[in-house]
């Protein structure tokens, strides 16, 4: 039956949609994932290009006369008094001081908590991007080669991964950071180590953190990429590429990689909260970025000793860390549901 006849009968031929458009539409229907995406986008904009517009611009500036000060709006608004009467000790009005310079108060050194929280987002978001990118690139290439070649090469490459998995991950990262900290303290002048130390100092201590976290995190991605490559290397389009004389490199990166990259990106998104928590943990124990570079882990560590007297100093970094990791979790779940063919209606 012709299309015109179908149209006359009220049956309209619908153009089939691509898998990508279907996935995007499913993602848009996930309200929690979309809200999380908007939150992360606002976090990126506030932390990087517009940080100086929303903050004082100097996260290391101290006002020792206003150390541990509460924001002035706490005393001047009813809502502020109610909220802080809940989180603060009963007798906090007897010893606390107020300041109108700090929207969220000041820490024990008189530094603006709002400014440090916003600039601390740079560390967490940078770790999320760099660690996930390194893990995705190294793990995908390693797993693709292992899964595509197979045989003895696959066995040897996977035994290397199994061997590295035998090391306790957190302990290895702590040892690496301890070594890098010692290198930064006793680096030889003119050596490659000194060049790395200078680069690390210029980045506020993030360079060594990138290396420590990126050296290990690719192992899980390598296993996932290998499994995907094993399931695709026998497909008809791979056999067709071999039949026309395509080399292995072209088959791996032009035919197999595009078909497995989507699930790999989704899986890596789900790993990002772990990277952020790891950075916060390392900063909490003193193996993260170099002070006075702000990090949510460092801020939590500094606020912990005075949590009974000034719990308000713990709230900004703790809430920022919680909401950011939750947003990445919700976004990762949304991407997984959207790009999973089994979820298609």
MARLOKE-730109 format. One record per residue (C-alpha): residue in one letter; x, y, z. Coordinates in nm, 3 decimals. Each point is the difference from the previous one (the first is absolute). Layout:
BEGIN
+----+---------+---------+---------+
: aa :       u :       v :       w :
+----+---------+---------+---------+
:  a :       X :       Y :       Z :
...
+----+---------+---------+---------+
//
This chain:
BEGIN
+----+---------+---------+---------+
: aa :       u :       v :       w :
+----+---------+---------+---------+
:  x :   0.000 :   0.000 :   0.000 :
:  x :   0.138 :   0.340 :  -0.097 :
:  x :   0.097 :   0.257 :   0.261 :
:  x :  -0.260 :   0.243 :  -0.140 :
:  x :  -0.277 :  -0.257 :   0.051 :
:  x :   0.122 :  -0.064 :   0.356 :
:  x :  -0.010 :   0.372 :   0.069 :
:  x :  -0.353 :   0.028 :  -0.134 :
:  x :  -0.110 :  -0.277 :   0.235 :
:  x :   0.151 :   0.177 :   0.297 :
:  x :   0.301 :  -0.226 :   0.020 :
:  x :   0.309 :   0.218 :  -0.006 :
:  x :   0.332 :  -0.162 :  -0.076 :
:  x :   0.247 :   0.090 :   0.273 :
:  x :   0.367 :   0.031 :  -0.079 :
:  x :   0.197 :  -0.243 :   0.216 :
:  x :   0.218 :   0.168 :   0.262 :
:  x :   0.363 :  -0.084 :   0.060 :
:  x :   0.126 :  -0.174 :   0.312 :
:  x :   0.170 :   0.324 :   0.110 :
:  x :  -0.317 :   0.208 :  -0.028 :
:  x :  -0.196 :  -0.266 :   0.190 :
:  x :   0.262 :   0.001 :   0.273 :
:  x :  -0.002 :   0.379 :   0.028 :
:  x :  -0.379 :   0.002 :   0.024 :
:  x :   0.008 :  -0.259 :   0.277 :
:  x :   0.261 :   0.205 :   0.182 :
:  x :  -0.216 :   0.313 :  -0.023 :
:  x :  -0.288 :  -0.189 :   0.161 :
:  x :   0.218 :  -0.081 :   0.302 :
:  x :  -0.063 :   0.311 :   0.208 :
:  x :   0.248 :  -0.092 :   0.272 :
:  x :   0.280 :  -0.045 :  -0.254 :
:  x :  -0.084 :   0.331 :  -0.171 :
:  x :  -0.006 :   0.187 :   0.333 :
:  x :   0.336 :  -0.157 :   0.087 :
:  x :   0.140 :   0.106 :  -0.337 :
:  x :  -0.115 :   0.359 :   0.055 :
:  x :   0.148 :   0.001 :   0.351 :
:  x :   0.337 :  -0.123 :  -0.128 :
:  x :  -0.006 :   0.255 :  -0.282 :
:  x :  -0.064 :   0.282 :   0.248 :
:  x :   0.277 :  -0.138 :   0.221 :
:  x :   0.246 :   0.006 :  -0.290 :
:  x :  -0.097 :   0.356 :  -0.098 :
:  x :   0.023 :   0.123 :   0.360 :
:  x :   0.333 :  -0.170 :   0.069 :
:  x :   0.192 :   0.085 :  -0.317 :
:  x :  -0.097 :   0.297 :  -0.221 :
:  x :  -0.218 :   0.193 :   0.247 :
:  x :   0.166 :  -0.080 :   0.333 :
:  x :   0.128 :   0.355 :   0.046 :
:  x :  -0.351 :   0.139 :  -0.059 :
:  x :  -0.165 :  -0.206 :   0.274 :
:  x :   0.281 :   0.015 :   0.257 :
:  x :   0.256 :   0.236 :   0.145 :
:  x :   0.255 :  -0.154 :  -0.238 :
:  x :   0.267 :  -0.072 :   0.264 :
:  x :  -0.044 :  -0.332 :   0.176 :
:  x :   0.318 :   0.044 :   0.205 :
:  x :  -0.073 :   0.348 :   0.141 :
:  x :  -0.013 :   0.001 :   0.382 :
:  x :  -0.178 :   0.226 :   0.244 :
:  x :   0.119 :  -0.116 :   0.341 :
:  x :  -0.233 :   0.244 :   0.173 :
:  x :  -0.295 :  -0.189 :  -0.150 :
:  x :   0.119 :  -0.357 :   0.043 :
:  x :  -0.285 :  -0.251 :   0.045 :
:  x :  -0.252 :   0.280 :  -0.056 :
:  x :  -0.361 :  -0.069 :  -0.087 :
:  x :  -0.166 :   0.194 :  -0.285 :
:  x :  -0.178 :   0.315 :   0.107 :
:  x :  -0.336 :  -0.119 :  -0.141 :
:  x :  -0.014 :  -0.264 :   0.274 :
:  x :  -0.046 :   0.270 :   0.263 :
:  x :  -0.219 :   0.233 :  -0.207 :
:  x :  -0.256 :  -0.248 :  -0.143 :
:  x :  -0.246 :  -0.225 :   0.178 :
:  x :   0.069 :  -0.290 :  -0.237 :
:  x :   0.372 :   0.026 :   0.065 :
:  x :  -0.047 :  -0.005 :   0.377 :
:  x :  -0.229 :  -0.303 :  -0.021 :
:  x :   0.229 :  -0.195 :  -0.231 :
:  x :   0.317 :   0.070 :   0.192 :
:  x :  -0.166 :  -0.064 :   0.335 :
:  x :  -0.054 :  -0.355 :  -0.127 :
:  x :   0.350 :  -0.072 :  -0.131 :
:  x :   0.200 :   0.209 :   0.248 :
:  x :   0.059 :  -0.076 :   0.371 :
:  x :  -0.254 :   0.141 :   0.246 :
:  x :   0.234 :   0.267 :   0.131 :
:  x :   0.151 :   0.107 :  -0.334 :
:  x :  -0.129 :   0.359 :   0.041 :
:  x :   0.231 :   0.043 :   0.299 :
:  x :   0.322 :  -0.041 :  -0.195 :
:  x :  -0.069 :   0.031 :  -0.374 :
:  x :   0.083 :   0.309 :  -0.205 :
:  x :  -0.178 :   0.124 :  -0.311 :
:  x :   0.130 :   0.150 :  -0.323 :
:  x :  -0.173 :   0.141 :  -0.306 :
:  x :   0.300 :  -0.083 :  -0.224 :
:  x :  -0.067 :  -0.374 :  -0.029 :
:  x :  -0.330 :  -0.142 :  -0.140 :
:  x :   0.055 :  -0.338 :   0.169 :
:  x :   0.236 :   0.106 :   0.277 :
:  x :   0.376 :  -0.038 :   0.043 :
:  x :   0.225 :  -0.288 :   0.099 :
:  x :   0.241 :  -0.005 :   0.294 :
:  x :   0.253 :   0.208 :  -0.199 :
:  x :  -0.252 :   0.262 :  -0.107 :
:  x :  -0.033 :  -0.119 :  -0.359 :
:  x :  -0.328 :   0.024 :  -0.189 :
:  x :  -0.176 :  -0.339 :   0.002 :
:  x :  -0.214 :   0.087 :  -0.303 :
:  x :   0.303 :   0.092 :  -0.211 :
:  x :   0.195 :  -0.308 :   0.107 :
:  x :  -0.296 :  -0.227 :  -0.070 :
:  x :  -0.043 :   0.136 :  -0.353 :
:  x :   0.371 :  -0.021 :  -0.079 :
:  x :   0.011 :  -0.345 :   0.162 :
:  x :  -0.245 :  -0.113 :  -0.269 :
:  x :   0.280 :   0.055 :  -0.252 :
:  x :   0.204 :  -0.276 :   0.163 :
:  x :  -0.284 :  -0.253 :   0.011 :
:  x :  -0.120 :   0.072 :  -0.354 :
:  x :   0.355 :  -0.006 :  -0.136 :
:  x :   0.064 :  -0.335 :   0.166 :
:  x :  -0.329 :  -0.130 :  -0.142 :
:  x :   0.088 :   0.105 :  -0.355 :
:  x :   0.370 :  -0.094 :  -0.003 :
:  x :  -0.030 :  -0.332 :   0.187 :
:  x :  -0.294 :  -0.115 :  -0.209 :
:  x :   0.169 :   0.108 :  -0.326 :
:  x :   0.325 :  -0.180 :   0.086 :
:  x :  -0.190 :  -0.310 :   0.109 :
:  x :  -0.214 :   0.002 :  -0.314 :
:  x :   0.289 :   0.048 :  -0.244 :
:  x :   0.250 :  -0.245 :   0.150 :
:  x :  -0.256 :  -0.261 :   0.102 :
:  x :  -0.184 :   0.009 :  -0.333 :
:  x :   0.314 :  -0.033 :  -0.213 :
:  x :   0.142 :  -0.275 :   0.221 :
:  x :  -0.326 :  -0.196 :   0.012 :
:  x :  -0.066 :   0.040 :  -0.374 :
:  x :   0.340 :  -0.139 :  -0.095 :
:  x :  -0.032 :  -0.286 :   0.246 :
:  x :  -0.353 :  -0.096 :  -0.102 :
:  x :   0.051 :   0.035 :  -0.375 :
:  x :   0.326 :  -0.194 :  -0.026 :
:  x :  -0.100 :  -0.269 :   0.250 :
:  x :   0.198 :  -0.318 :   0.057 :
:  x :   0.332 :   0.017 :   0.181 :
:  x :   0.022 :   0.378 :  -0.024 :
:  x :  -0.338 :   0.032 :   0.168 :
:  x :   0.099 :  -0.240 :   0.278 :
:  x :   0.326 :   0.184 :   0.069 :
:  x :  -0.158 :   0.346 :  -0.002 :
:  x :  -0.284 :  -0.106 :   0.229 :
:  x :   0.240 :  -0.171 :   0.242 :
:  x :   0.181 :   0.334 :   0.027 :
:  x :  -0.332 :   0.164 :   0.090 :
:  x :  -0.075 :  -0.278 :   0.253 :
:  x :   0.345 :   0.049 :   0.153 :
:  x :  -0.053 :   0.374 :   0.040 :
:  x :  -0.345 :  -0.068 :   0.145 :
:  x :   0.173 :  -0.198 :   0.274 :
:  x :   0.140 :   0.319 :   0.151 :
:  x :  -0.226 :   0.185 :   0.245 :
:  x :  -0.107 :   0.304 :  -0.201 :
:  x :  -0.023 :   0.255 :   0.282 :
:  x :   0.335 :  -0.106 :   0.145 :
:  x :   0.169 :   0.032 :  -0.339 :
:  x :  -0.139 :   0.350 :  -0.054 :
:  x :   0.106 :   0.104 :   0.351 :
:  x :   0.352 :  -0.135 :  -0.058 :
:  x :   0.022 :   0.181 :  -0.333 :
:  x :  -0.112 :   0.327 :   0.155 :
:  x :   0.246 :  -0.048 :   0.287 :
:  x :   0.280 :  -0.053 :  -0.251 :
:  x :  -0.104 :   0.305 :  -0.202 :
:  x :  -0.015 :   0.213 :   0.315 :
:  x :   0.352 :  -0.113 :   0.092 :
:  x :   0.114 :   0.073 :  -0.355 :
:  x :  -0.147 :   0.349 :   0.024 :
:  x :   0.191 :   0.057 :   0.324 :
:  x :   0.338 :  -0.146 :  -0.104 :
:  x :  -0.010 :   0.024 :  -0.382 :
:  x :   0.342 :   0.031 :  -0.168 :
:  x :   0.064 :   0.325 :  -0.180 :
:  x :  -0.001 :  -0.035 :  -0.379 :
:  x :  -0.137 :  -0.354 :  -0.008 :
:  x :  -0.325 :  -0.119 :  -0.156 :
:  x :  -0.128 :  -0.038 :   0.354 :
:  x :   0.053 :   0.370 :   0.063 :
:  x :  -0.186 :   0.085 :  -0.320 :
:  x :  -0.293 :  -0.208 :   0.123 :
:  x :   0.019 :   0.166 :   0.341 :
:  x :  -0.007 :   0.348 :  -0.155 :
:  x :  -0.300 :  -0.097 :  -0.214 :
:  x :  -0.174 :  -0.145 :   0.304 :
:  x :   0.061 :   0.316 :   0.201 :
:  x :  -0.132 :   0.215 :  -0.284 :
:  x :  -0.320 :  -0.210 :   0.000 :
:  x :  -0.044 :   0.021 :   0.376 :
:  x :   0.088 :  -0.367 :   0.055 :
:  x :  -0.245 :  -0.144 :  -0.255 :
:  x :   0.258 :  -0.141 :  -0.245 :
:  x :   0.123 :  -0.273 :   0.233 :
:  x :  -0.360 :  -0.067 :   0.100 :
:  x :  -0.091 :  -0.054 :  -0.366 :
:  x :   0.287 :  -0.247 :  -0.040 :
:  x :  -0.077 :  -0.194 :   0.317 :
:  x :  -0.369 :  -0.042 :  -0.079 :
:  x :   0.044 :  -0.054 :  -0.375 :
:  x :   0.264 :  -0.274 :   0.029 :
:  x :  -0.243 :  -0.254 :   0.147 :
:  x :  -0.353 :   0.095 :  -0.102 :
:  x :   0.024 :  -0.131 :  -0.356 :
:  x :  -0.001 :  -0.366 :   0.108 :
:  x :  -0.377 :  -0.034 :   0.030 :
:  x :  -0.056 :   0.179 :  -0.331 :
:  x :   0.248 :  -0.235 :  -0.170 :
:  x :  -0.206 :  -0.301 :   0.107 :
:  x :  -0.324 :   0.155 :  -0.121 :
:  x :   0.153 :   0.100 :  -0.336 :
:  x :   0.144 :  -0.350 :  -0.043 :
:  x :  -0.340 :  -0.158 :   0.060 :
:  x :  -0.163 :   0.233 :  -0.251 :
:  x :   0.270 :  -0.070 :  -0.259 :
:  x :  -0.036 :  -0.377 :   0.044 :
:  x :  -0.373 :   0.024 :  -0.068 :
:  x :   0.039 :   0.215 :  -0.314 :
:  x :   0.311 :  -0.134 :  -0.173 :
:  x :  -0.202 :  -0.287 :  -0.159 :
:  x :  -0.272 :   0.230 :  -0.139 :
:  x :  -0.071 :   0.000 :  -0.373 :
:  x :   0.126 :   0.354 :  -0.062 :
:  x :   0.335 :  -0.089 :   0.160 :
:  x :   0.031 :  -0.306 :  -0.227 :
:  x :  -0.092 :   0.220 :  -0.297 :
:  x :   0.271 :   0.250 :   0.092 :
:  x :   0.254 :  -0.282 :   0.016 :
:  x :  -0.119 :  -0.132 :  -0.335 :
:  x :   0.069 :   0.331 :  -0.177 :
:  x :   0.351 :   0.012 :   0.146 :
:  x :  -0.038 :   0.244 :   0.290 :
:  x :   0.291 :  -0.009 :   0.243 :
:  x :  -0.053 :  -0.086 :   0.366 :
:  x :   0.055 :   0.358 :   0.115 :
:  x :  -0.274 :   0.127 :  -0.228 :
:  x :  -0.238 :  -0.275 :   0.108 :
:  x :   0.060 :   0.073 :   0.369 :
:  x :  -0.033 :   0.377 :  -0.011 :
:  x :  -0.242 :   0.050 :  -0.292 :
:  x :  -0.237 :  -0.294 :   0.035 :
:  x :   0.013 :  -0.141 :   0.354 :
:  x :   0.073 :   0.309 :   0.212 :
:  x :  -0.298 :   0.213 :  -0.121 :
:  x :  -0.237 :  -0.286 :   0.084 :
:  x :   0.119 :  -0.045 :   0.357 :
:  x :   0.090 :   0.358 :   0.093 :
:  x :  -0.351 :   0.092 :   0.119 :
:  x :  -0.024 :  -0.268 :   0.274 :
:  x :   0.358 :   0.073 :   0.106 :
:  x :  -0.072 :   0.372 :   0.047 :
:  x :  -0.312 :  -0.083 :   0.199 :
:  x :   0.195 :  -0.238 :   0.225 :
:  x :   0.274 :   0.258 :   0.049 :
:  x :  -0.258 :   0.261 :   0.103 :
:  x :  -0.112 :  -0.235 :   0.277 :
:  x :   0.362 :  -0.019 :   0.124 :
:  x :   0.043 :   0.378 :   0.037 :
:  x :  -0.148 :   0.025 :   0.355 :
:  x :   0.264 :  -0.247 :   0.114 :
:  x :   0.277 :   0.223 :  -0.139 :
:  x :  -0.143 :   0.304 :   0.178 :
:  x :  -0.027 :  -0.183 :   0.331 :
:  x :   0.354 :  -0.135 :  -0.040 :
:  x :   0.137 :   0.351 :  -0.050 :
:  x :  -0.195 :   0.123 :   0.303 :
:  x :   0.134 :  -0.289 :   0.208 :
:  x :   0.360 :   0.064 :  -0.104 :
:  x :  -0.037 :   0.370 :   0.077 :
:  x :  -0.161 :  -0.084 :   0.333 :
:  x :   0.307 :  -0.200 :   0.110 :
:  x :   0.242 :   0.261 :  -0.135 :
:  x :   0.103 :  -0.172 :  -0.325 :
:  x :  -0.207 :   0.209 :  -0.238 :
:  x :   0.058 :   0.346 :  -0.142 :
:  x :   0.246 :   0.243 :   0.156 :
:  x :  -0.136 :   0.260 :   0.246 :
:  x :  -0.129 :   0.265 :  -0.030 :
:  x :  -0.158 :  -0.142 :  -0.317 :
:  x :  -0.358 :  -0.072 :   0.109 :
:  x :  -0.142 :  -0.349 :  -0.019 :
:  x :  -0.318 :  -0.131 :   0.152 :
:  x :   0.198 :  -0.273 :   0.172 :
:  x :   0.243 :   0.250 :   0.152 :
:  x :  -0.287 :   0.223 :   0.113 :
:  x :  -0.173 :  -0.294 :   0.168 :
:  x :   0.327 :  -0.100 :   0.166 :
:  x :   0.055 :   0.355 :   0.131 :
:  x :  -0.358 :   0.029 :   0.126 :
:  x :  -0.013 :  -0.341 :   0.170 :
:  x :   0.195 :   0.092 :   0.320 :
:  x :  -0.243 :   0.285 :   0.076 :
:  x :  -0.318 :  -0.174 :  -0.112 :
:  x :  -0.158 :   0.023 :   0.348 :
:  x :   0.057 :   0.375 :   0.025 :
:  x :  -0.031 :   0.105 :  -0.366 :
:  x :  -0.191 :  -0.267 :  -0.196 :
:  x :  -0.092 :   0.263 :  -0.259 :
:  x :   0.358 :  -0.018 :  -0.135 :
:  x :  -0.054 :  -0.366 :  -0.091 :
:  x :  -0.328 :   0.047 :  -0.185 :
:  x :   0.107 :   0.185 :  -0.321 :
:  x :   0.268 :  -0.248 :  -0.117 :
:  x :  -0.194 :  -0.303 :   0.125 :
:  x :  -0.322 :   0.102 :  -0.176 :
:  x :   0.187 :   0.095 :  -0.318 :
:  x :   0.176 :  -0.339 :  -0.005 :
:  x :  -0.326 :  -0.184 :   0.066 :
:  x :  -0.206 :   0.180 :  -0.265 :
:  x :   0.273 :  -0.026 :  -0.264 :
:  x :   0.049 :  -0.375 :   0.043 :
:  x :  -0.376 :  -0.056 :   0.006 :
:  x :  -0.036 :   0.202 :  -0.320 :
:  x :   0.262 :  -0.211 :  -0.177 :
:  x :  -0.168 :  -0.317 :   0.126 :
:  x :  -0.343 :   0.107 :  -0.121 :
:  x :   0.140 :   0.116 :  -0.334 :
:  x :   0.188 :  -0.327 :  -0.045 :
:  x :  -0.312 :  -0.202 :   0.076 :
:  x :  -0.195 :   0.211 :  -0.247 :
:  x :   0.259 :  -0.049 :  -0.274 :
:  x :   0.009 :  -0.374 :   0.064 :
:  x :  -0.377 :  -0.028 :  -0.025 :
:  x :  -0.014 :   0.224 :  -0.308 :
:  x :   0.269 :  -0.180 :  -0.201 :
:  x :  -0.098 :  -0.353 :   0.101 :
:  x :  -0.187 :  -0.156 :  -0.298 :
:  x :  -0.195 :  -0.221 :   0.241 :
:  x :  -0.167 :   0.313 :   0.143 :
:  x :  -0.146 :   0.094 :  -0.339 :
:  x :  -0.378 :  -0.002 :   0.000 :
+----+---------+---------+---------+
//
